[in-house]
């Protein structure tokens, strides 16, 4: 076994002790390594009082610029944890790639709604929206100690 596999195995072993690991692993397309990396970067998720604070910690909260009559384009803040943001990005990209094999309401509703609007949004905008919904879902699952259930679609706004 190589060094990378050894480190991955150690991370998974340590993460399996935590209750969040089993909850994360219940989400389609989140494997053991992704769950361990997410837990390692986010830490104790219940320490956040609401999902918006998790978004800010990761750095995908929206930054808006307004001055007088000028309203600039919305951008993500990117001030948070860049490694956590990268892990979440790869989780969502994997979900999008595998959406036919493993249905996931986060990808189903977000990608579909962003692509069917009168002016379809760019892929990055849809991915950030999926990342936002994924964080909301994970936050809710951890706070309520509930595994992922496709039939129970969590109400989430754009």
N, C-alpha and C positions, 0 to 999 in steps of 0.2 A: 504494500500500500504506500502510495506517495505521500508527500508532506501535505498537499492540498486535501487529499481524502482523509488523512489523519486529523487535520484541524476541523474539517467538516463534521466528522464523526464525533469529535469532542464537543463541538458546539451543539449538535443535535442531542447528545446525551445530557448535557447540562440544561438545555431548553425543555426537554421532555418532563423535567421535574415540575415545571410551571403549568398551571391550569390553562393559561392562554395558548400554549402550544397545541393542545388537543382541539381547542376551538378554531384556531387558525388553520390547522390541518384539515378541518371539516369543510373548508371552502374549496370549491373546485379549482384545480390548477395551482394550488399553493402546496408545494411539496415540503418535505421536512427541512431542507436547507433554507428555502425561502422563509419558512416560519421561524426558524432559528435566527436567521439574519435580521428579520423584522423585529423580533423580540429583543435582540441584542442592540439594535439601534434606537428603538423607541423606549425600552425599559419598562417600567411599571405604568401601564396604560391607565389604570384607575386613578392615578395621581392627578390627571387632568379633570377639571370640573365640567368640561363640555368638549364636544368634538371640534369646535372651532379652534380651541387651544392646541389640539393635536395637529390640526392643519398648519397653524402658525409654527409649531415646533418642527414640523417636516419642511415648511417653507413653501406650501402651495396655497396660502391665503392670498386673496386678491388685493393688489395695490392699485388704487384708482387715483388719477390725477385730474383735478378740476381747478380751474382758475377763471373766475368771471364767467364768460359765456363759453369758454373753451373746455371741452371734456376730452381728455386723452384716452388712448386705448387702455383697456385693463390688461394687467400683467400679473404673473405670480410673483410673490415677494422674493423668494429664493434666499431669505435670510436664515432659514432654519438649518436643519441637519441635512447636508448634501448626500451623505451616505444613506440615510433613511429614505430620502426622496428617490434615490437611485434604486434601492431595493423595491420600493412601492411601484416605481415606474416599470421595472422588469416584471413584477407580479402582474400588473395590469396588461402589459404587452403580451405576456404568456396567455392570459385569459382571453384576449382578443384573438390570438392565433388559434386557440383551442375551443372557441365558443360553439362550434358545431358538435364537437365530441363531448363536451361537458358544459351544459347550459348554466348560465350564471345571469341572474336578473340585472346585475350592475352593468355588465357589458351589453346585454340585450336591450335595455331601455335607453341607455345613454348613447351608444353608438347609433342606434336606429333613429332616435329623436334628433340628434345633431346632423345626421346625413339627410333627413327628410324635411328639414326646415326650408322655407322659401329661399333662403340664402344659406346653402350648406356651409357648416363651419369647417375649419381646417382640422387635420388629424390631431395636431398637438392640443387644440382646444378640447376636442372630444376625449383625448387621453387624460388631460388634467381633470376634466369633469368626472371621468371614471375613477381616477385616483381619489378625488374628493369623496365620491360615493363609497368607494371601497373603505376609506378611513372611517366614514360614518358607520358603515356596517360593522366593521371590526370593533369599533368603540362600543357600539350598542351590544354586540355579542359578548364582549368581555364584561361590560357593566352588568348585563343580565345573566351571565354565565349560560349562554345558549349557543348550541352548535348551529352551523349554517343550514338553512332549509330553503330550497328553491321555491317551494310552494308558498312560503311566507315572505312576500315581497315587502321590504321595508320602505315606508313612505319617505322619499327624499326629493328635495327640490333642486333645481339647477343653480 
